[in-house]
C-alpha cells in the first residue's frame, strides 16, 4: 500500500509518500519512500499499478508546468524506484492536474484538472495509452452531469470497468453546492471504460519437494509477445496482479536453480472478475547425476507448427529463446527434444512427423549458438498419448513437444 502522510518527522516536504506491506496478515510499519521519490514540496495522491512496478502521483515539485502536475516513477531491474519524471504536457497543463487513478488494466488513467475547458472548477478526465506508441493520449472530459460547476475528484473504477466512484461538493442531479465533499457512484459509459480486468494469483513450488520457490514471473501477450508485466514472487513463492481479459497469455517463471516454466492461460471468456485465475507452477530442479533418471520431461507449451508439417511457426520463438538462454547459463546440461503426435493418420507417417518436428526444434536451438553435441532429438509418434484420442482436445494434448534435461 502506498499512501500520503503530512508533517511527519521523517518527511522531506509538506506531504510525502509512504508504503506499508501486508505480511502475515498485518501491515508493516510505514516507511518513507525516500528522497528519490519524495521532494521538498507537496507529494500526494499516489496510484499504484496492478503489478506494483509503476507509481503515478501528484506533486508541486520543481519541474511542473503549472500548479500541481502528475509524475511517474517505475521500478528498475534491481527493484529500485527510478527518479520520478513529469508525465508530460499531453496530460499536465498550466493549472492543477491531480488525483490520478491508474486502472488495473494498466492503460487507462483518470485524473482531475482545472487547467482545461470544463464545467466548473476541477473536472474529471480520462486518458488511454496509444497501442502503438504506448503514450497517453489527450485527456477527455467525462462530461455533464458527472462534472458540475463545483469540484470533482478522486475517481476510481471497478475491475470490470462498469462502475465509477468519485467525490464532489455539488449534487449531480441539481448542482446544489455543498460545503463538504460527498462520494457518488455511477455506471461508467462505454467510451470512458477501461479494459475489463480480473486478477491472477500464482504459487511457485519445487516439483520434487513441494517447497515454495522464489521466482521471476513474466506475463506475455501470446499473440503479440509483448510483456504485460514482470513481477517477483514473495518468500512464499506467491504473486498476484491485475490483468485484462479477452486475451491469451503466457506465464514464464524463472529461477537459476530450476528449468524455466512457460504456461499458456486463456482469459478470452472470463465472466466473473472478482475471483482470481489461479496458476499452480511447479519448477523442475536443474538435474544432478544422481537424480537424472527420475527427471520428468517438460511439455513445451509454446512450440507451434503448421498443420501436418514440421515448419515452426513464429510464435515458437519465445520458447526457443528460453531454452537457449537456460543452456547458455548452465553449461553442464544437455537436452533431449521429444516429438509426439495424435493417432490421426498411419503409424509410419506419424513417427516420421514426430521425428522431423523434434529435429526442427533442435535445429532452431542450435541456431541460437548452442553446441549440437548438447542436443538430441527423437520422435515417439503416436505411441505415448497423455490423453484420449477421442476428442479434439485430447488429440491437441497428444500433439506435443517435450524436453528432457540431462546432466553432462
Secondary structure, DSSP 8 states (H G I E B T S, - for coil): -EEEEES-TT-SSSEEEEE--EETTEE---EE--TTT--SSBEEEEEE-TTS-EEEEEE-STT-SSSSEEEEEEB-TTS-B---EE--TTT--SS-EEEEEE-TTSSEEEEEESSSS-SSSSEEEEEEB-TTT--B---EE--TTTS-SS-EEEEEE-TTS-EEEEEEEE-TTT--EEEEEEEEEEE--GGG----EEEEEEEEEETTT--B---EEEEEETTT--EEEEEE--TTSEEEEEEESSSEEEEEEE-TTB--EEEEEE-TT---SSS-EEEEEEE-B---GGGGGG---EE-TT--B-TTS--B-GGGHHHHHHHHHHHHH-TTEEEEEEE---SSS-HHHHHHHHHHHHHHHHHHHHTTT--GGGEEEEE-TTSS-SS-TTSHHHHHHHS-EEEEEEE-
